[in-house]
């Protein structure tokens, strides 16, 4: 079975400073990993995805994530935070259809990002 | 292309009643998944439908059911509502059939309140 652990439930940064949201995954095979963002009272928006191509993945709004198999990590980063980045971020792993998983996503518990002036 | 749409957006029901939520996927997407989001349990997978067949199911009681129509639209039904069913129900669609590399696109959700 696959799982993800988001190491911080809350992260607070100042506008203009770097953002780091940490995620570790557990999977018995090569996983597909995603980061989604959820703004208040909104649905989930895909930021980026890793699907065993390049280990450094670039996403929307200046976010990127690096897949490190040796560390089983998929941390999300952004060089400079903006007020509009304040939201909840979810690290997600997708089950493999070969093991019968279909399109089931397993979500982390989320990291609430606060951006202060 | 229009995104994933869910109706209704908000719903208030009484314990013991049943409810049906609807989801229209992005045009051309054949897989529809449902998720429940609550403050206590986070985001949990309910079930997935692909080509009108339930392909995957999460760990929810039988009161939660769903179906998919030939046009890929999906409905989920919750019978005998309990207070704990109050949640945001999210629907997601993908154009992936056998590969999990396809991202899922989420609708805005239906906020269900059970009183």
Interface residues (C-beta under 8 A of the other chain):
Chain A: X32 X34 X36 X42 X43 X44 X45 X46 X49 X51 X90 X94 X95 X96 X97 X100 X101 X102 X103 X104 X105 X106 X107 X108 X109 X110
Chain B: X4 X31 X33 X35 X42 X43 X44 X45 X48 X50 X55 X56 X58 X90 X92 X94 X96 X98 X99 X100 X101 X102 X103 X104 X105 X106 X107 X108 X109
